[in-house]
Amino acid sequence: MDIDALTLARLQFAFTISFHIIFPAISIGLASYLAVLEGLWYFTGRVVFLDLFNYWKKIFAVAFGMGVVSGIVMSYQFGTNWSVFSDKAGPVIGPLMGYEVLTAFFLEAGFLGVMLFGLSRVGPRLHFLATLMVALGTFISAFWILSVNSWMQTPAGYAINDVGQFVPADWVAVIFNPSFPYRLVHMLLAAYLSTAFIVGGTGALHLLRDATQPASRIMFSMAMWMAALVAPLQIVAGDLHGLNTLEHQPAKVAAMEGHFETHAGAPLILFGWPDMEQERTRYAVEVPKLGSLILTHDWNGTVRGLKEWPREDRPNATIVFWSFRVMVGAGLAMVAVGIWSLALRARRRLYDQPWLLRASVALSPIGIVAVIAGWITTEVGRQPYTVYGLLRTADSASSIDAAAVGASLAAFAVVYFAVFGAGAFYMLRLMSKEPRA
């Protein structure tokens, strides 16, 4: 296949980040879950919470390790495939990524060993503190990484020096750029929901085998509370994030909605096939005016279409349109499971309804699916820019031969599927064993 170096470099980064994002999402959620479990054990004295802590602690350790390794590999691409981007944006994003290492990673690494192996050595109080510090470290890590990504989406607080580099003029404006608060909340909630459905699916699997197992009942109940309370909150956070995107990246929203023409009272296109060549969405299934109501909170609000931008400045609407619908569909499924669990909980049938348990097992990975679909929407929707509106992707790549990028992509594919496939298989084996005292 005759594929240019730029396309291969983009494919390589997409491939590695799709693997990488799975493990930080699990780590962020599990670290907080472990802190809650240990806190419940510390304050109530119920040993079942400690049993669950030890059960999920092993799974967290594997996910954390794979997240670190995949993140290190991914960062090397800034130098190999995206050296122009690193040169132009390095004065801004370099320090932010350095802060992530100095604050979050050092904190996590410093207390991780104590959390994993130190309960009998340091005692419950200091061990609980170590678990809290690991959980705090995962939050701080998400804070800095999302600040970097958000700045690339909605750059602020910068100046451009004599050699064309972005340099910080106001660090507060750089860090707390216009889209950062929305992205941070949206991603953290996504991580918690992803973990909740993994925990809930694991508990449901064991309840299908033995409905009286106390530890399985507790993990399933806690996961369903998270689904019932946080999934609707995520819908609200997503709506606010969408409004922010409409303000700062309207072309991305046009691609997400499949609109090529500017409309007053725009319809909501439920399904269809955006055709970038013909500049229309084929086979569209629409709800009149609902698009304007959702995006502008006005039945007759104006929604800009992709034809407002030159062809070379438009994101690929076909990909963004469908990745967005996968994310939204997954979110609605999580809301439905949460409501279903509340109805059964009210009837005291939460643990003995096999259809809910089977659905929870089947939907275990749905949070991860939503996270990957959300990142595809975010990153493809930003195209054709690496720094939105300022630095084009085509101008960010290294001068490197396509064969070299293709060879490294093939090597990554082999190694990633082998190493991370084995790690994921081991995590699934750990989850398949029921928690014991």
NORDA-V575167 format. One record per residue. N is the residue number from 0. RES is the residue in one small letter. PHI is phi in radians with two decimals (none if undefined). PSI is psi in degrees with one decimal (999 if undefined). OMEGA is omega as a letter, one per 20 degrees, with the letter a starting at -180 (none if undefined). Layout:
n=<N;N>
res=<RES;RES>
phi=<PHI;PHI>
psi=<PSI;PSI>
omega=<OMEGA;OMEGA>
//
This chain:
n=<0;1;2;3;4;5;6;7;8;9;10;11;12;13;14;15;16;17;18;19;20;21;22;23;24;25;26;27;28;29;30;31;32;33;34;35;36;37;38;39;40;41;42;43;44;45;46;47;48;49;50;51;52;53;54;55;56;57;58;59;60;61;62;63;64;65;66;67;68;69;70;71;72;73;74;75;76;77;78;79;80;81;82;83;84;85;86;87;88;89;90;91;92;93;94;95;96;97;98;99;100;101;102;103;104;105;106;107;108;109;110;111;112;113;114;115;116;117;118;119;120;121;122;123;124;125;126;127;128;129;130;131;132;133;134;135;136;137;138;139;140;141;142;143;144;145;146;147;148;149;150;151;152;153;154;155;156;157;158;159;160;161;162;163;164;165;166;167;168;169;170;171;172;173;174;175;176;177;178;179;180;181;182;183;184;185;186;187;188;189;190;191;192;193;194;195;196;197;198;199;200;201;202;203;204;205;206;207;208;209;210;211;212;213;214;215;216;217;218;219;220;221;222;223;224;225;226;227;228;229;230;231;232;233;234;235;236;237;238;239;240;241;242;243;244;245;246;247;248;249;250;251;252;253;254;255;256;257;258;259;260;261;262;263;264;265;266;267;268;269;270;271;272;273;274;275;276;277;278;279;280;281;282;283;284;285;286;287;288;289;290;291;292;293;294;295;296;297;298;299;300;301;302;303;304;305;306;307;308;309;310;311;312;313;314;315;316;317;318;319;320;321;322;323;324;325;326;327;328;329;330;331;332;333;334;335;336;337;338;339;340;341;342;343;344;345;346;347;348;349;350;351;352;353;354;355;356;357;358;359;360;361;362;363;364;365;366;367;368;369;370;371;372;373;374;375;376;377;378;379;380;381;382;383;384;385;386;387;388;389;390;391;392;393;394;395;396;397;398;399;400;401;402;403;404;405;406;407;408;409;410;411;412;413;414;415;416;417;418;419;420;421;422;423;424;425;426;427;428;429;430;431;432;433;434;435;436>
res=<m;d;i;d;a;l;t;l;a;r;l;q;f;a;f;t;i;s;f;h;i;i;f;p;a;i;s;i;g;l;a;s;y;l;a;v;l;e;g;l;w;y;f;t;g;r;v;v;f;l;d;l;f;n;y;w;k;k;i;f;a;v;a;f;g;m;g;v;v;s;g;i;v;m;s;y;q;f;g;t;n;w;s;v;f;s;d;k;a;g;p;v;i;g;p;l;m;g;y;e;v;l;t;a;f;f;l;e;a;g;f;l;g;v;m;l;f;g;l;s;r;v;g;p;r;l;h;f;l;a;t;l;m;v;a;l;g;t;f;i;s;a;f;w;i;l;s;v;n;s;w;m;q;t;p;a;g;y;a;i;n;d;v;g;q;f;v;p;a;d;w;v;a;v;i;f;n;p;s;f;p;y;r;l;v;h;m;l;l;a;a;y;l;s;t;a;f;i;v;g;g;t;g;a;l;h;l;l;r;d;a;t;q;p;a;s;r;i;m;f;s;m;a;m;w;m;a;a;l;v;a;p;l;q;i;v;a;g;d;l;h;g;l;n;t;l;e;h;q;p;a;k;v;a;a;m;e;g;h;f;e;t;h;a;g;a;p;l;i;l;f;g;w;p;d;m;e;q;e;r;t;r;y;a;v;e;v;p;k;l;g;s;l;i;l;t;h;d;w;n;g;t;v;r;g;l;k;e;w;p;r;e;d;r;p;n;a;t;i;v;f;w;s;f;r;v;m;v;g;a;g;l;a;m;v;a;v;g;i;w;s;l;a;l;r;a;r;r;r;l;y;d;q;p;w;l;l;r;a;s;v;a;l;s;p;i;g;i;v;a;v;i;a;g;w;i;t;t;e;v;g;r;q;p;y;t;v;y;g;l;l;r;t;a;d;s;a;s;s;i;d;a;a;a;v;g;a;s;l;a;a;f;a;v;v;y;f;a;v;f;g;a;g;a;f;y;m;l;r;l;m;s;k;e;p;r;a>
phi=<none;-1.61;-2.00;-1.31;-1.10;-1.10;-1.11;-1.14;-1.13;-1.16;-1.09;-1.13;-1.17;-1.11;-1.12;-1.22;-1.27;-1.16;-1.25;-1.11;-1.11;-1.05;-1.35;-1.07;-1.06;-1.17;-1.11;-1.07;-1.19;-1.19;-1.06;-1.19;-1.11;-1.10;-1.10;-1.14;-1.08;-1.20;-1.09;-1.13;-1.16;-1.11;-1.59;-1.87;1.37;-1.36;-1.16;-1.07;-1.22;-1.18;-1.05;-1.16;-1.04;-1.16;-1.15;-1.43;-1.06;-1.14;-1.14;-1.06;-1.07;-1.15;-1.09;-1.11;-1.08;-1.20;-1.14;-1.13;-1.10;-1.17;-1.22;-1.13;-1.06;-1.11;-1.18;-1.11;-1.14;-1.04;-1.48;-1.44;-1.81;-2.29;-1.19;-1.17;-1.04;-1.07;-1.21;-1.26;-1.78;-0.96;-1.07;-1.69;-1.42;-1.05;-1.05;-1.10;-1.22;-1.15;-1.09;-1.08;-1.20;-1.19;-1.72;-1.32;-1.16;-1.10;-1.13;-1.10;-1.14;-1.16;-1.80;-1.10;-1.07;-1.13;-1.12;-1.35;-2.24;-1.83;-1.01;-1.33;-1.72;-1.88;1.57;-1.08;-1.16;-1.20;-1.15;-1.08;-1.06;-1.08;-1.12;-1.11;-1.19;-1.12;-1.09;-1.10;-1.09;-1.12;-1.15;-1.12;-1.05;-1.07;-0.99;-1.25;-1.13;-1.25;-1.11;-1.06;-1.11;-1.17;-1.12;-1.15;-1.46;-2.32;-1.09;-2.69;1.22;-2.05;-2.31;-2.05;-1.45;-1.17;-1.79;1.45;-1.59;-1.38;-2.19;-1.22;-1.86;-2.60;-1.11;-1.10;-1.19;-1.11;-1.17;-1.71;-1.20;-0.99;-1.69;-1.05;-1.02;-1.22;-1.17;-1.09;-1.10;-1.09;-1.27;-1.11;-1.09;-1.10;-1.14;-1.14;-1.21;-1.03;-1.16;-1.04;-1.31;-1.18;-1.11;-1.10;-1.15;-1.15;-1.07;-1.11;-1.02;-1.28;-1.20;-1.13;-1.47;-2.65;-1.27;-1.76;-1.18;-1.06;-1.12;-1.16;-1.12;-1.18;-1.15;-1.19;-1.09;-1.12;-1.14;-1.21;-1.07;-1.09;-1.10;-1.19;-1.63;-1.60;-1.04;-1.10;-1.10;-1.15;-1.09;-1.12;-1.08;-1.13;-1.12;-1.12;-1.10;-1.12;-1.13;-1.13;-1.14;-1.05;-1.26;-1.81;-2.38;-1.10;-1.14;-1.11;-1.14;-1.04;-1.20;-1.04;-1.58;1.30;-1.67;-1.75;-1.75;-1.34;-2.19;-1.76;1.32;-1.22;-1.33;-1.62;-1.52;-1.24;-2.47;2.87;-2.32;-1.10;-1.83;-1.19;-1.33;-1.47;0.99;-2.76;-1.68;-1.44;1.00;-1.21;-1.90;-2.09;-2.02;-0.99;1.14;-1.21;-1.07;-1.13;-1.10;-1.20;-1.44;-2.00;1.03;-2.54;-0.96;-1.92;-1.12;-1.57;-2.04;-1.30;-1.77;-1.12;-1.16;-1.20;-2.00;-1.04;-0.94;-1.25;-1.83;-1.70;-1.27;-1.30;-1.19;-1.07;-1.21;-1.11;-0.98;-1.41;-1.13;-1.11;-1.24;-1.11;-1.09;-1.13;-1.06;-1.12;-1.10;-1.14;-1.12;-1.17;-1.07;-1.08;-1.12;-1.07;-1.14;-1.01;-1.14;-1.11;-1.10;-1.25;-1.11;-1.10;-1.65;1.03;-2.21;-1.09;-1.66;-2.13;-1.81;-1.08;-1.18;-1.16;-1.10;-1.14;-1.10;-1.15;-1.12;-1.11;-1.64;-0.90;-1.54;-1.15;-1.13;-1.14;-1.02;-1.13;-1.10;-1.12;-1.10;-1.12;-1.20;-1.09;-1.03;-1.13;-1.42;-1.19;-1.16;-1.39;-1.08;-1.64;-2.08;-1.59;-1.89;-0.98;1.36;-2.16;-2.31;-1.37;-1.06;-1.10;-1.65;-1.81;-1.42;-1.27;-1.49;-2.40;-1.27;-1.07;-1.10;-1.17;-1.16;-1.11;-1.15;-1.18;-1.11;-1.11;-1.12;-1.01;-1.05;-1.13;-1.18;-1.11;-1.14;-1.30;-1.25;-1.33;-1.12;-1.14;-1.12;-1.12;-1.09;-1.14;-1.06;-1.14;-1.12;-1.09;-1.20;-1.28;-1.53;-1.27;-1.16;-2.17;-1.18>
psi=<135.0;87.6;133.2;165.0;-36.1;-46.1;-41.2;-39.2;-39.5;-41.7;-39.6;-44.1;-39.2;-40.9;-48.8;-37.9;-28.4;-36.2;-45.7;-43.5;-24.0;-45.9;-41.2;-36.3;-44.2;-41.4;-42.9;-48.0;-44.4;-35.4;-43.9;-38.7;-41.8;-39.8;-40.1;-45.1;-45.3;-35.8;-40.6;-39.9;-42.6;-40.4;-21.1;-24.3;4.9;119.5;-23.8;-31.3;-36.7;-37.9;-44.3;-37.7;-48.2;-31.6;-50.6;-17.3;-41.1;-42.5;-40.3;-41.9;-41.7;-46.3;-40.9;-44.8;-44.3;-32.8;-40.5;-47.6;-46.8;-30.9;-39.0;-44.7;-42.3;-38.2;-26.1;-24.7;-23.5;-36.4;-35.8;-47.7;-20.1;48.2;-32.8;-43.4;-44.1;-38.4;-44.3;-44.2;-4.2;-41.0;-20.5;-53.7;-24.0;-53.4;-37.9;-42.4;-31.4;-39.0;-35.1;-41.3;-46.8;-32.6;-59.5;-53.8;-40.8;-39.2;-46.6;-48.5;-35.0;-36.1;-9.0;-44.1;-39.4;-42.2;-40.3;-35.9;0.5;4.2;-44.8;-12.8;-37.1;-12.1;163.3;-38.4;-51.4;-32.1;-41.1;-40.1;-42.6;-41.7;-40.2;-37.9;-37.2;-43.8;-42.0;-38.2;-40.2;-36.7;-44.6;-38.3;-46.3;-37.9;-51.8;-43.1;-40.3;-29.0;-42.2;-52.2;-39.1;-36.1;-37.0;-27.6;-43.5;74.8;138.3;160.7;24.3;163.6;167.4;122.9;-172.6;-22.5;14.0;17.5;146.3;125.6;147.2;129.7;-27.0;102.5;-34.7;-43.1;-34.2;-52.0;-50.2;56.9;168.2;-32.0;-7.5;-49.6;-38.6;-41.6;-39.8;-49.4;-44.6;-41.4;-41.2;-44.0;-38.3;-40.1;-42.5;-40.6;-39.8;-45.8;-40.6;-41.3;-29.1;-45.7;-44.9;-41.1;-37.4;-46.4;-40.6;-39.5;-44.6;-31.3;-32.3;-28.0;-39.1;102.5;-6.6;-1.4;115.1;-44.4;-39.7;-38.4;-39.9;-46.5;-36.9;-42.4;-44.4;-39.1;-40.6;-34.1;-42.7;-43.5;-42.7;-35.6;-38.7;-32.8;-46.2;-36.6;-34.8;-34.4;-42.9;-45.9;-38.8;-37.7;-44.1;-39.9;-39.2;-40.2;-38.4;-40.0;-39.0;-35.9;-42.0;-24.5;65.1;-28.5;-36.4;-42.6;-40.2;-40.3;-41.2;-38.3;-9.4;25.4;122.4;-29.6;146.9;130.4;142.4;122.0;49.8;142.4;160.7;116.9;107.8;-49.9;158.0;-173.9;98.6;122.3;107.3;-28.6;-46.9;-7.0;49.1;158.2;112.9;152.4;34.3;133.6;113.4;153.3;115.1;134.9;-7.8;-29.2;-44.7;-39.1;-43.1;-43.5;-36.7;-5.8;32.4;127.0;-33.5;18.9;150.6;128.3;122.9;144.1;166.5;-22.5;-11.0;-18.2;149.2;153.4;-39.8;-11.1;8.7;139.5;163.9;103.2;-30.0;-46.8;-49.4;-41.8;-47.9;-34.8;-36.9;-40.8;-32.1;-44.6;-48.1;-42.3;-41.3;-40.7;-42.7;-35.6;-38.6;-39.7;-43.3;-42.0;-41.0;-44.3;-42.1;-44.6;-36.8;-41.4;-42.4;-34.3;-40.0;-29.4;6.2;39.2;24.9;-37.5;-9.0;22.7;100.0;-29.9;-38.6;-41.8;-43.6;-40.6;-38.7;-39.3;-46.3;-33.6;11.8;-44.6;8.3;-32.4;-40.4;-40.3;-44.1;-39.5;-47.3;-43.1;-38.5;-40.7;-35.5;-44.2;-45.1;-47.9;-42.4;-35.1;-20.2;-19.6;150.3;35.7;148.7;-44.6;112.8;122.0;-3.5;-40.8;116.7;150.8;-40.4;-25.4;4.5;-15.4;156.6;157.7;89.6;149.7;142.1;-35.3;-37.4;-42.8;-41.1;-38.6;-43.1;-35.2;-43.0;-41.0;-43.1;-43.9;-45.3;-48.6;-43.2;-47.0;-32.8;-54.7;-53.0;-26.4;-41.7;-40.3;-43.6;-39.0;-41.1;-40.9;-42.0;-37.0;-41.2;-40.7;-28.2;-17.2;134.2;146.1;133.9;160.8;999>
omega=<a;a;a;a;a;r;r;r;r;r;a;r;r;a;a;a;r;r;a;a;r;a;r;r;r;a;r;a;a;r;r;r;r;r;r;a;a;r;r;r;a;a;a;a;a;a;a;r;r;r;r;r;a;r;a;r;a;a;r;a;r;a;a;a;a;r;r;a;a;r;r;r;a;a;r;a;r;r;a;a;a;a;r;r;a;r;a;a;a;r;r;a;r;r;a;r;r;r;r;r;a;a;a;a;r;r;r;a;a;a;a;r;r;a;a;a;a;a;a;a;a;r;a;a;r;r;r;r;r;r;r;r;r;r;r;r;r;r;a;r;r;r;a;a;r;r;r;a;a;r;r;r;a;a;r;r;a;r;r;a;a;a;r;r;r;r;a;r;a;a;r;r;r;a;a;r;a;a;a;a;a;r;a;a;a;a;r;r;r;r;r;r;r;r;a;a;r;r;a;r;r;r;r;r;a;r;r;r;a;a;a;a;a;a;r;r;a;a;r;r;a;r;a;r;r;r;a;a;a;a;r;r;r;r;r;r;r;r;r;r;r;r;r;r;r;a;a;a;a;r;r;r;r;r;r;a;r;a;r;r;r;a;r;a;a;r;r;r;a;a;r;r;r;a;a;a;a;r;r;r;a;r;a;r;a;r;a;r;a;r;r;a;a;a;a;a;r;a;a;r;a;r;a;r;a;r;r;a;r;a;a;a;a;r;r;a;a;a;a;r;a;r;r;a;r;r;a;r;r;r;r;r;r;r;a;r;r;r;r;a;r;r;r;r;r;r;a;r;a;a;a;r;a;a;r;r;r;r;r;r;a;a;r;a;a;r;r;r;a;r;a;r;r;r;r;r;a;a;r;r;r;a;j;a;r;r;a;r;a;a;a;r;a;r;a;a;r;r;a;a;a;a;r;r;r;r;r;r;r;r;r;a;a;a;a;a;r;a;a;r;r;r;r;r;r;r;r;r;r;a;a;r;a;r;a;r;none>
//
